[in-house]
């Protein structure tokens, strides 16, 4: 690995908002990363943020993953916003893929090895049934741990109080559908005002949700200091967050029970594992937001090395089959299973992908200082 030097970082796209990043080396493997939209193509990082991060990698040793993460994160004047952290995270996935392939081992072996046989999942939008109660029952029968729903109502005439009333009825139907041995969860989507979020959380207490998610807007995480004492059901927050500094106080003050941060949005595997360590320290579980298939494969590696509680979100009830992905993650019986394939264990066919951009020239960022031992500090 010490002889592998960064050569180029092509970015390819299969559809708007879905960008596959590769990091190529002079001698060695091609690493795969993934920039994935959350709900809309404009939610994906811009080409500029990808180029700024990738340009800092050219000519560098891809084995120095932590060093390169610091270089990308601190390599410009301003600390990166969430879109740039997203782009940085995709490149970080590619670096871990390269390292695993070079050493001939799956990435989870580089993170300390597996602690579980499989990763349990919950389904959002389990398909094919007329009623939510029937879908919830089928979801349990398919092997999922939990069935997830969202608050009802949306659009230009959204009435939050009516949403609470309608959603409570839905929650009762879903609880009956999953049965006494099943679990369910609900996402408030940050769309409720604080009084309505508290009211709904109180109404559903006796329905025993696995968690309630994103109760209010995410710009002011400190509001959970007031919200937490008023909500008696488990709270999950983090899908709109990036690095550990977005969520560390919520974890350290035990304002949440589960972290929803995901890949690559958090800054890749490198940063995700640091957030996971914070979670383990403060007894907070991981329920990462659904993501694209390459990042899902990466999450299996990261979650497989985390000893605390984990529940991964799957959109629908089956594999995401994409024509350019010959092999991605291993999903069956409602669970995600680790593989022995090296790196992230993903194989891609680039023949039908569109080249969005390619970074092959070194970008000089901010004039960072170095400590006497060679480690980076700010300029």
SULZILIN-V674885 format. One record per helix or strand of 3 or more residues. SS is the DSSP state (a for helix, b for strand). FROM is the first residue (numbers start at 1). LEN is the number of residues. Records with the same first field share a line. If there is no record, write none. Layout:
# SULZILIN-V674885
SS=FROM-LEN / FROM-LEN
This chain:
# SULZILIN-V674885
b=5-11 / 18-8 / 30-7 / 118-7 / 146-5 / 183-5 / 235-3 / 312-4 / 325-3 / 330-3 / 335-3 / 354-6
a=41-3 / 47-9 / 65-10 / 82-22 / 107-4 / 132-10 / 160-19 / 194-10 / 205-3 / 221-10 / 244-9 / 268-14 / 293-12
